[in-house]
Amino acid sequence: MTLTQQEITQFYRIWCALIWGVNEKHGIVPKFDKPVYGNPIKQEPFIAVRAVLWDNPEWIDDFIRNNDFSELNETDLEILADWRKNFVKGSFVLMRHLKKYSVFMTFEEDAKLYGVCGITDSFGEMVPCSALPLMIDTTLLPFNGKIIYDSFIGYHNFSFGGGYKESLKQSYNEAKTKTGILENMSQPPKARMPALPPIDTKEINIPNALYNQGRICKREKFLTFSKKDFRIPYLKFLYYEGIKSAS
């Protein structure tokens, strides 16, 4: 999946304005023609400013306050503020190509998964499945409810061994089960409920002694886990005389 043409234009308008404004204020590259999307852009000075920018994200705050070097609108500035708050710079493992996005995994002990869209080209077009998993360096950005990258990506020229691939796969599955794939960096991830084991639909006979407590008036069919788990997950009693029900 990639951005729409309207989103592509918006992204590069914001990105070029930010790079230009930061360089004008901090003088990182002495001679730097103003980058304009649609015109040829020299990558070397652009990359040089970009590298310093993400080590000094407070420069984005200054740019938003002044907005001296661009004609960005309020929506554009809100996107910039979102970048400042939620960008993630680092090394990732490109693990999967899915229909909606490609999945990047962090190297943290509790790995995180990000569903990342391409800008003009999808990652599936740039990196064949046969090359996965692949270690990459980039900066992830929130953008209009999606996750993209800052248009520059570095690839590591090595491959993972079979044992390490299995370890990565295990980390991927654990992260997917625990928090899922993060699709919107502007919203905190939601912890997933652990998957329930298969349930046995066999009806259980309720001991008579249990009916004598609380004057149970109705017997319900309910379910139980396998014998390895002693809990009864779907137990429902109806009581007389205002005694609270348990379910």
HUMOBEL-V98767 format. One line per field, one symbol per residue. ss: DSSP state (A for helix, B for strand, O for the rest). phi: phi as a letter, one per 20 degrees, with the letter a starting at -180 (. if undefined). burial: 1 if it has 16 or more other ideal C-beta (glycine too) atoms within 10 Angstrom, else 0. A space follows every 10 residues. Layout:
BEGIN
ss: ???
phi: ???
burial: ???
END
This chain:
BEGIN
ss: OBOOAAAAAA AAAAAAAAAA AAAAAAOOOO OOOOOOOOOO OOAAAAAAAA AAAOOOOAAA AAAAAAOOOO OOOAAAAAAA AAAAAAOBBB BBBBBBBOOO OBBBBBOOOO OOBBBBOBOO OOAAAAOOAA AOOBBBBBBB BBBOOBBBBO OOOBBOOOOO OAAAAAAAAA AAAAAAAAOO OBOOOOOOOO OOOOOOOOOB OOOOOOOAAA AOOOOBBBOO OOBBOOOOOO OOOBOOBBBO OOOOOBO
phi: .cffffffff gfffffffff ffffedlfdf dbfffcfodg cffgfffffg ffgfecffff gffffelfdb cfefffffff ffggecfcdr ecdfdbddfe addddfeffe fddcedefed cffffecfgf eefcecdace cfblmddcce ncbddeebce fgffffffff ffffffffcm efdbffdffd fefffffgde effdeeggff ffenlfdbed fbdcffffce fdfcdcddde lmffedb
burial: 0110001001 1111111111 1110000110 0100100000 0000110011 0011000011 0011001011 0100011011 0110001100 0111111000 1111110000 1111111110 0111001000 0111110111 1111011111 1010000001 0000000100 1100110010 1111100010 0000000000 0000000000 0001010000 0101100000 0000001000 0000000
END
